[in-house]
Amino acid sequence: MFNQKPSLMISVLVVAVLILAGSTAASSGIQTSMGDEVTISGYATSGPYVYLFLTGPNLPENGVALHDITKRADKGGFTKVSVDGDDRWTYTWHTGSINGRLDDGTYTVWVVSSANDRSNLATADFRTIAVTLGKPFVTVDTPVQPGTMDLQSVPEGASVTINGDYRGKTPFMISGLSPSTYAVTFSRFGFLDLTTQVTVQGGKNAEVIATLQPETGTLVVNSTPPGARVLLDGTDAGLSPLMLGNISAGNHTVMLEKDGFIAVTRNIGIIAGQTYPVDIVLVPVSTAVPQTTRAAGLAPAMAGALLVILLGVACFRRDT
């Protein structure tokens, strides 16, 4: 951005700052529009003044003063800028007030430690700044209408973050959103998070309905003997041994049934991303006579035995 004759000591540091929105700084210099103001500042330790002049398209070869392009540098026409007590100088160049008109193109601003034009720089310290001047332009800011976002989820009650910020629980509506694309995340316990990109347009409503998928685990059922009918939450799931995937996280009931065996019920808790094993030993149904039946048959037998004893006692007495 800056140039200097290599054999000279560097004593002037130039920093260019653009103060209008229409101006931009580039690695190759300054780019701005005709009529803009450009503030140039720097440091100089060589004296109380620095001298500025301009060269470029259709200007005299040895330069002209920045504030008046009719004044030639080789005839003493410089823009003279004072250096303050801190060795700092500042100059605001009004490109629209130069007593003339500059063509579009790239110019060079020369900052010199003494009143030397371009042809007499051998005894002076200097820096240069490239300035590209273009046609002025006008921008018109039109008011942008905000948009809204209508957020719903299945099931309801999902927490919603927009671009990482928590905004509430579904269902709800957000208004006053600037037109843009937003990252919207729905979260609910027991369900997988869902993130989607939502584009909001000015003056319009963006409706989002998020269907959340439950978090799931795996259930493995084994029985002894195998071949038991497995019911999960009352629904037939197959015969053991059995592996069931995509079981929603949470509490469930498992029942095993098999002919000739006592049915068994277990309450289980499925954890998302984990496998829950269920191992059950089935107990056969007893084939022995029930206790109540044995007791009912014992009463007649005891009565018969008692009758025999009584008859025996009666006969014994008769004989004696």
DRENMAR-443474 format. One record per residue (C-alpha): residue number from 1; residue in three letters; x, y, z. Coordinates in steps of 0.1 Angstrom, whole numbers, plus 2048, in hexadecimal, padded with zeros to 3 digits. Layout:
// DRENMAR-443474
KOLLO | seq | type | px | py | pz
KOLLO | NUM | ALA | X | Y | Z $
...
END
This chain:
// DRENMAR-443474
KOLLO | seq | type | px | py | pz
KOLLO | 1 | MET | 800 | 800 | 800 $
KOLLO | 2 | PHE | 81D | 818 | 808 $
KOLLO | 3 | ASN | 83C | 81F | 7F3 $
KOLLO | 4 | GLN | 85D | 82F | 7FD $
KOLLO | 5 | LYS | 87E | 835 | 7EC $
KOLLO | 6 | PRO | 893 | 818 | 7FB $
KOLLO | 7 | SER | 8B2 | 82D | 802 $
KOLLO | 8 | LEU | 8A0 | 845 | 819 $
KOLLO | 9 | MET | 898 | 843 | 83E $
KOLLO | 10 | ILE | 874 | 83D | 846 $
KOLLO | 11 | SER | 866 | 859 | 85B $
KOLLO | 12 | VAL | 842 | 85D | 84F $
KOLLO | 13 | LEU | 828 | 842 | 856 $
KOLLO | 14 | VAL | 808 | 847 | 843 $
KOLLO | 15 | VAL | 7E7 | 837 | 84D $
KOLLO | 16 | ALA | 7C8 | 83C | 838 $
KOLLO | 17 | VAL | 7A5 | 83B | 847 $
KOLLO | 18 | LEU | 785 | 83E | 833 $
KOLLO | 19 | ILE | 769 | 84F | 845 $
KOLLO | 20 | LEU | 74C | 84B | 82D $
KOLLO | 21 | ALA | 738 | 82B | 828 $
KOLLO | 22 | GLY | 73E | 82D | 803 $
KOLLO | 23 | SER | 763 | 829 | 807 $
KOLLO | 24 | THR | 777 | 809 | 80C $
KOLLO | 25 | ALA | 79B | 801 | 813 $
KOLLO | 26 | ALA | 7AD | 7E7 | 7FF $
KOLLO | 27 | SER | 7CF | 7D7 | 801 $
KOLLO | 28 | SER | 7D9 | 7EB | 7E2 $
KOLLO | 29 | GLY | 7CE | 80C | 7F0 $
KOLLO | 30 | ILE | 7AE | 81F | 7F5 $
KOLLO | 31 | GLN | 78E | 81C | 7E1 $
KOLLO | 32 | THR | 774 | 837 | 7E3 $
KOLLO | 33 | SER | 75C | 84B | 7CF $
KOLLO | 34 | MET | 760 | 86E | 7C2 $
KOLLO | 35 | GLY | 753 | 887 | 7DB $
KOLLO | 36 | ASP | 75A | 872 | 7F9 $
KOLLO | 37 | GLU | 771 | 87D | 815 $
KOLLO | 38 | VAL | 791 | 86A | 81C $
KOLLO | 39 | THR | 7A4 | 870 | 83D $
KOLLO | 40 | ILE | 7C9 | 869 | 83B $
KOLLO | 41 | SER | 7DF | 86A | 85A $
KOLLO | 42 | GLY | 801 | 85F | 865 $
KOLLO | 43 | TYR | 821 | 868 | 878 $
KOLLO | 44 | ALA | 83E | 87E | 86E $
KOLLO | 45 | THR | 85D | 886 | 882 $
KOLLO | 46 | SER | 870 | 89A | 868 $
KOLLO | 47 | GLY | 85F | 8BC | 86D $
KOLLO | 48 | PRO | 840 | 8D0 | 876 $
KOLLO | 49 | TYR | 82F | 8C9 | 855 $
KOLLO | 50 | VAL | 829 | 8AE | 83B $
KOLLO | 51 | TYR | 822 | 8B7 | 816 $
KOLLO | 52 | LEU | 808 | 8A4 | 802 $
KOLLO | 53 | PHE | 803 | 8A4 | 7DD $
KOLLO | 54 | LEU | 7F0 | 88F | 7C3 $
KOLLO | 55 | THR | 7F9 | 87E | 7A3 $
KOLLO | 56 | GLY | 7E4 | 869 | 78B $
KOLLO | 57 | PRO | 7CF | 86A | 76B $
KOLLO | 58 | ASN | 7D0 | 88B | 758 $
KOLLO | 59 | LEU | 7E4 | 89D | 774 $
KOLLO | 60 | PRO | 806 | 8AD | 770 $
KOLLO | 61 | GLU | 822 | 893 | 774 $
KOLLO | 62 | ASN | 831 | 8A3 | 793 $
KOLLO | 63 | GLY | 810 | 8A6 | 7A5 $
KOLLO | 64 | VAL | 7F6 | 8BF | 7B1 $
KOLLO | 65 | ALA | 7E9 | 8CA | 7D3 $
KOLLO | 66 | LEU | 7CE | 8B4 | 7E2 $
KOLLO | 67 | HIS | 7B8 | 8D1 | 7EB $
KOLLO | 68 | ASP | 7BC | 8E3 | 7CA $
KOLLO | 69 | ILE | 7C5 | 8CF | 7AB $
KOLLO | 70 | THR | 7CD | 8EF | 798 $
KOLLO | 71 | LYS | 7EC | 8F4 | 7AE $
KOLLO | 72 | ARG | 80A | 8E1 | 7A1 $
KOLLO | 73 | ALA | 823 | 8D2 | 7B9 $
KOLLO | 74 | ASP | 841 | 8DB | 7A4 $
KOLLO | 75 | LYS | 836 | 900 | 7A8 $
KOLLO | 76 | GLY | 831 | 8FD | 7CE $
KOLLO | 77 | GLY | 80E | 8F0 | 7CD $
KOLLO | 78 | PHE | 80C | 8D9 | 7EB $
KOLLO | 79 | THR | 7F2 | 8D1 | 806 $
KOLLO | 80 | LYS | 805 | 8DA | 825 $
KOLLO | 81 | VAL | 7FB | 8C7 | 845 $
KOLLO | 82 | SER | 807 | 8D0 | 868 $
KOLLO | 83 | VAL | 817 | 8B5 | 87F $
KOLLO | 84 | ASP | 80C | 8B7 | 8A3 $
KOLLO | 85 | GLY | 821 | 8B4 | 8C2 $
KOLLO | 86 | ASP | 81C | 88E | 8C2 $
KOLLO | 87 | ASP | 82B | 88D | 89E $
KOLLO | 88 | ARG | 809 | 885 | 890 $
KOLLO | 89 | TRP | 7F8 | 895 | 872 $
KOLLO | 90 | THR | 7D5 | 891 | 863 $
KOLLO | 91 | TYR | 7C6 | 89D | 844 $
KOLLO | 92 | THR | 7A2 | 899 | 837 $
KOLLO | 93 | TRP | 7A1 | 89A | 811 $
KOLLO | 94 | HIS | 780 | 8A6 | 803 $
KOLLO | 95 | THR | 781 | 896 | 7E1 $
KOLLO | 96 | GLY | 763 | 8AA | 7D6 $
KOLLO | 97 | SER | 773 | 8CC | 7DF $
KOLLO | 98 | ILE | 794 | 8CD | 7CB $
KOLLO | 99 | ASN | 78E | 8EB | 7B4 $
KOLLO | 100 | GLY | 788 | 8D4 | 797 $
KOLLO | 101 | ARG | 77E | 8B1 | 78D $
KOLLO | 102 | LEU | 792 | 891 | 78E $
KOLLO | 103 | ASP | 78C | 875 | 775 $
KOLLO | 104 | ASP | 783 | 852 | 781 $
KOLLO | 105 | GLY | 7A3 | 83E | 787 $
KOLLO | 106 | THR | 7BF | 837 | 79F $
KOLLO | 107 | TYR | 7D3 | 853 | 7AE $
KOLLO | 108 | THR | 7F2 | 856 | 7C4 $
KOLLO | 109 | VAL | 7F3 | 86B | 7E3 $
KOLLO | 110 | TRP | 816 | 875 | 7EC $
KOLLO | 111 | VAL | 81F | 87E | 810 $
KOLLO | 112 | VAL | 841 | 88F | 812 $
KOLLO | 113 | SER | 856 | 89C | 82E $
KOLLO | 114 | SER | 85E | 8BC | 81C $
KOLLO | 115 | ALA | 851 | 8D1 | 7FF $
KOLLO | 116 | ASN | 85F | 8BB | 7E3 $
KOLLO | 117 | ASP | 84B | 8B1 | 7C4 $
KOLLO | 118 | ARG | 84D | 88F | 7B3 $
KOLLO | 119 | SER | 86C | 899 | 7A0 $
KOLLO | 120 | ASN | 87F | 8A3 | 7BF $
KOLLO | 121 | LEU | 87B | 887 | 7D8 $
KOLLO | 122 | ALA | 89F | 87D | 7DB $
KOLLO | 123 | THR | 8A4 | 892 | 7FA $
KOLLO | 124 | ALA | 883 | 88C | 80B $
KOLLO | 125 | ASP | 871 | 870 | 81E $
KOLLO | 126 | PHE | 850 | 867 | 80F $
KOLLO | 127 | ARG | 833 | 84E | 80E $
KOLLO | 128 | THR | 819 | 847 | 7F4 $
KOLLO | 129 | ILE | 7F4 | 83C | 7F6 $
KOLLO | 130 | ALA | 7E1 | 82F | 7D8 $
KOLLO | 131 | VAL | 7BE | 83D | 7D6 $
KOLLO | 132 | THR | 7A5 | 830 | 7BD $
KOLLO | 133 | LEU | 788 | 848 | 7B6 $
KOLLO | 134 | GLY | 768 | 83C | 7A6 $
KOLLO | 135 | LYS | 746 | 84B | 79C $
KOLLO | 136 | PRO | 731 | 854 | 7BA $
KOLLO | 137 | PHE | 713 | 83E | 7C1 $
KOLLO | 138 | VAL | 6F3 | 841 | 7D5 $
KOLLO | 139 | THR | 6E4 | 825 | 7EA $
KOLLO | 140 | VAL | 6C1 | 825 | 7F7 $
KOLLO | 141 | ASP | 6B8 | 813 | 816 $
KOLLO | 142 | THR | 695 | 805 | 814 $
KOLLO | 143 | PRO | 684 | 7FA | 834 $
KOLLO | 144 | VAL | 684 | 7D4 | 839 $
KOLLO | 145 | GLN | 664 | 7C5 | 846 $
KOLLO | 146 | PRO | 66A | 7AB | 862 $
KOLLO | 147 | GLY | 65C | 788 | 85F $
KOLLO | 148 | THR | 64D | 76F | 877 $
KOLLO | 149 | MET | 653 | 74A | 87F $
KOLLO | 150 | ASP | 637 | 733 | 88A $
KOLLO | 151 | LEU | 647 | 716 | 89C $
KOLLO | 152 | GLN | 634 | 6F5 | 8A4 $
KOLLO | 153 | SER | 640 | 6D2 | 8AD $
KOLLO | 154 | VAL | 632 | 6AF | 8B0 $
KOLLO | 155 | PRO | 630 | 6A8 | 8CD $
KOLLO | 156 | GLU | 62B | 6CB | 8DB $
KOLLO | 157 | GLY | 640 | 6DA | 8F7 $
KOLLO | 158 | ALA | 662 | 6D9 | 8E5 $
KOLLO | 159 | SER | 67C | 6F3 | 8EF $
KOLLO | 160 | VAL | 687 | 709 | 8D2 $
KOLLO | 161 | THR | 6A8 | 71A | 8CC $
KOLLO | 162 | ILE | 6AE | 732 | 8AF $
KOLLO | 163 | ASN | 6D2 | 737 | 8A5 $
KOLLO | 164 | GLY | 6DB | 729 | 8C7 $
KOLLO | 165 | ASP | 6C4 | 73F | 8DC $
KOLLO | 166 | TYR | 6A7 | 730 | 8F0 $
KOLLO | 167 | ARG | 686 | 73F | 8E5 $
KOLLO | 168 | GLY | 66A | 72A | 8F5 $
KOLLO | 169 | LYS | 656 | 70A | 8F2 $
KOLLO | 170 | THR | 63F | 700 | 8D6 $
KOLLO | 171 | PRO | 627 | 70A | 8CA $
KOLLO | 172 | PHE | 62F | 72F | 8C8 $
KOLLO | 173 | MET | 635 | 74B | 8AF $
KOLLO | 174 | ILE | 652 | 763 | 8AD $
KOLLO | 175 | SER | 64E | 785 | 89C $
KOLLO | 176 | GLY | 666 | 7A1 | 892 $
KOLLO | 177 | LEU | 680 | 78B | 882 $
KOLLO | 178 | SER | 697 | 79A | 868 $
KOLLO | 179 | PRO | 696 | 789 | 846 $
KOLLO | 180 | SER | 6B1 | 76E | 848 $
KOLLO | 181 | THR | 6B7 | 749 | 84C $
KOLLO | 182 | TYR | 6B6 | 73C | 86F $
KOLLO | 183 | ALA | 6C1 | 71B | 87F $
KOLLO | 184 | VAL | 6A3 | 70E | 894 $
KOLLO | 185 | THR | 6A8 | 6F1 | 8AC $
KOLLO | 186 | PHE | 68B | 6DE | 8BD $
KOLLO | 187 | SER | 693 | 6CA | 8DD $
KOLLO | 188 | ARG | 67D | 6B4 | 8F3 $
KOLLO | 189 | PHE | 685 | 69A | 90D $
KOLLO | 190 | GLY | 683 | 677 | 8FF $
KOLLO | 191 | PHE | 686 | 683 | 8DB $
KOLLO | 192 | LEU | 6A2 | 68A | 8C3 $
KOLLO | 193 | ASP | 6AB | 6AE | 8BD $
KOLLO | 194 | LEU | 6A1 | 6BC | 89C $
KOLLO | 195 | THR | 6B2 | 6DA | 88B $
KOLLO | 196 | THR | 6A6 | 6EA | 86C $
KOLLO | 197 | GLN | 6AE | 709 | 857 $
KOLLO | 198 | VAL | 691 | 722 | 855 $
KOLLO | 199 | THR | 691 | 73F | 83D $
KOLLO | 200 | VAL | 67D | 75E | 848 $
KOLLO | 201 | GLN | 672 | 776 | 82E $
KOLLO | 202 | GLY | 667 | 79A | 834 $
KOLLO | 203 | GLY | 642 | 79E | 83B $
KOLLO | 204 | LYS | 63C | 778 | 83A $
KOLLO | 205 | ASN | 637 | 75C | 853 $
KOLLO | 206 | ALA | 64D | 73D | 852 $
KOLLO | 207 | GLU | 63A | 71F | 860 $
KOLLO | 208 | VAL | 64E | 702 | 86E $
KOLLO | 209 | ILE | 63F | 6E1 | 87B $
KOLLO | 210 | ALA | 65A | 6CA | 88A $
KOLLO | 211 | THR | 651 | 6A6 | 88E $
KOLLO | 212 | LEU | 669 | 698 | 8A9 $
KOLLO | 213 | GLN | 675 | 675 | 8A8 $
KOLLO | 214 | PRO | 677 | 663 | 8CA $
KOLLO | 215 | GLU | 698 | 658 | 8D8 $
KOLLO | 216 | THR | 69A | 632 | 8D6 $
KOLLO | 217 | GLY | 6AD | 615 | 8E4 $
KOLLO | 218 | THR | 6AE | 5EF | 8DE $
KOLLO | 219 | LEU | 69C | 5D3 | 8F1 $
KOLLO | 220 | VAL | 6A9 | 5AF | 8F1 $
KOLLO | 221 | VAL | 692 | 594 | 8FF $
KOLLO | 222 | ASN | 69E | 571 | 907 $
KOLLO | 223 | SER | 689 | 556 | 918 $
KOLLO | 224 | THR | 68F | 533 | 926 $
KOLLO | 225 | PRO | 681 | 51F | 915 $
KOLLO | 226 | PRO | 681 | 534 | 8F4 $
KOLLO | 227 | GLY | 663 | 53A | 8DE $
KOLLO | 228 | ALA | 64F | 54F | 8F7 $
KOLLO | 229 | ARG | 637 | 568 | 8E9 $
KOLLO | 230 | VAL | 644 | 58C | 8F1 $
KOLLO | 231 | LEU | 62B | 5A8 | 8F6 $
KOLLO | 232 | LEU | 639 | 5CC | 8F8 $
KOLLO | 233 | ASP | 621 | 5E4 | 908 $
KOLLO | 234 | GLY | 605 | 5CB | 900 $
KOLLO | 235 | THR | 60F | 5C7 | 8DB $
KOLLO | 236 | ASP | 61B | 5A6 | 8CD $
KOLLO | 237 | ALA | 640 | 5AB | 8C4 $
KOLLO | 238 | GLY | 64A | 588 | 8BA $
KOLLO | 239 | LEU | 659 | 569 | 8CA $
KOLLO | 240 | SER | 678 | 567 | 8E0 $
KOLLO | 241 | PRO | 695 | 569 | 8DB $
KOLLO | 242 | LEU | 68E | 58C | 8CD $
KOLLO | 243 | MET | 69F | 5AD | 8C6 $
KOLLO | 244 | LEU | 68A | 5CC | 8C3 $
KOLLO | 245 | GLY | 69A | 5EC | 8B6 $
KOLLO | 246 | ASN | 68D | 610 | 8B6 $
KOLLO | 247 | ILE | 67B | 60D | 8D7 $
KOLLO | 248 | SER | 672 | 62F | 8E4 $
KOLLO | 249 | ALA | 685 | 639 | 903 $
KOLLO | 250 | GLY | 671 | 637 | 923 $
KOLLO | 251 | ASN | 65D | 61D | 937 $
KOLLO | 252 | HIS | 64E | 5FE | 926 $
KOLLO | 253 | THR | 63E | 5DD | 930 $
KOLLO | 254 | VAL | 64A | 5BB | 923 $
KOLLO | 255 | MET | 635 | 59C | 926 $
KOLLO | 256 | LEU | 63F | 578 | 91D $
KOLLO | 257 | GLU | 625 | 55D | 917 $
KOLLO | 258 | LYS | 62A | 538 | 90E $
KOLLO | 259 | ASP | 612 | 51B | 90F $
KOLLO | 260 | GLY | 618 | 506 | 92E $
KOLLO | 261 | PHE | 62B | 522 | 940 $
KOLLO | 262 | ILE | 622 | 53E | 957 $
KOLLO | 263 | ALA | 621 | 560 | 946 $
KOLLO | 264 | VAL | 63B | 579 | 952 $
KOLLO | 265 | THR | 639 | 59F | 951 $
KOLLO | 266 | ARG | 656 | 5B7 | 955 $
KOLLO | 267 | ASN | 657 | 5DD | 957 $
KOLLO | 268 | ILE | 676 | 5EB | 945 $
KOLLO | 269 | GLY | 686 | 60D | 93D $
KOLLO | 270 | ILE | 695 | 613 | 91B $
KOLLO | 271 | ILE | 6B2 | 62C | 919 $
KOLLO | 272 | ALA | 6B9 | 63D | 8F8 $
KOLLO | 273 | GLY | 6D6 | 62E | 8E5 $
KOLLO | 274 | GLN | 6D9 | 610 | 8FD $
KOLLO | 275 | THR | 6CF | 5EB | 8FC $
KOLLO | 276 | TYR | 6B9 | 5DD | 918 $
KOLLO | 277 | PRO | 6BB | 5B7 | 91D $
KOLLO | 278 | VAL | 69E | 5A3 | 92B $
KOLLO | 279 | ASP | 6A5 | 57F | 935 $
KOLLO | 280 | ILE | 688 | 56B | 943 $
KOLLO | 281 | VAL | 685 | 547 | 94F $
KOLLO | 282 | LEU | 662 | 53B | 94B $
KOLLO | 283 | VAL | 653 | 524 | 966 $
KOLLO | 284 | PRO | 63D | 507 | 95A $
KOLLO | 285 | VAL | 619 | 505 | 965 $
KOLLO | 286 | SER | 616 | 4E9 | 981 $
KOLLO | 287 | THR | 605 | 4C8 | 977 $
KOLLO | 288 | ALA | 5FF | 4BC | 99C $
KOLLO | 289 | VAL | 5DC | 4BB | 9AB $
KOLLO | 290 | PRO | 5D5 | 4DC | 9BC $
KOLLO | 291 | GLN | 5D7 | 4DD | 9E2 $
KOLLO | 292 | THR | 5B1 | 4E4 | 9E5 $
KOLLO | 293 | THR | 5A9 | 4C4 | 9D1 $
KOLLO | 294 | ARG | 5BF | 4AE | 9E7 $
KOLLO | 295 | ALA | 5AE | 4BC | A06 $
KOLLO | 296 | ALA | 58C | 4B5 | 9F8 $
KOLLO | 297 | GLY | 594 | 490 | 9F1 $
KOLLO | 298 | LEU | 5A4 | 48B | A14 $
KOLLO | 299 | ALA | 583 | 491 | A27 $
KOLLO | 300 | PRO | 570 | 472 | A1A $
KOLLO | 301 | ALA | 58F | 45C | A20 $
KOLLO | 302 | MET | 592 | 467 | A44 $
KOLLO | 303 | ALA | 56D | 462 | A49 $
KOLLO | 304 | GLY | 56F | 43F | A3C $
KOLLO | 305 | ALA | 58C | 437 | A53 $
KOLLO | 306 | LEU | 57A | 444 | A71 $
KOLLO | 307 | LEU | 55C | 42E | A69 $
KOLLO | 308 | VAL | 571 | 40F | A67 $
KOLLO | 309 | ILE | 580 | 417 | A89 $
KOLLO | 310 | LEU | 55F | 41C | A99 $
KOLLO | 311 | LEU | 551 | 3FB | A8B $
KOLLO | 312 | GLY | 570 | 3E9 | A99 $
KOLLO | 313 | VAL | 56B | 3F7 | ABB $
KOLLO | 314 | ALA | 546 | 3ED | ABB $
KOLLO | 315 | CYS | 54E | 3C9 | AB2 $
KOLLO | 316 | PHE | 568 | 3C6 | ACD $
KOLLO | 317 | ARG | 550 | 3D0 | AE8 $
KOLLO | 318 | ARG | 536 | 3B7 | ADC $
KOLLO | 319 | ASP | 54F | 39B | ADE $
KOLLO | 320 | THR | 559 | 3A4 | B02 $
END
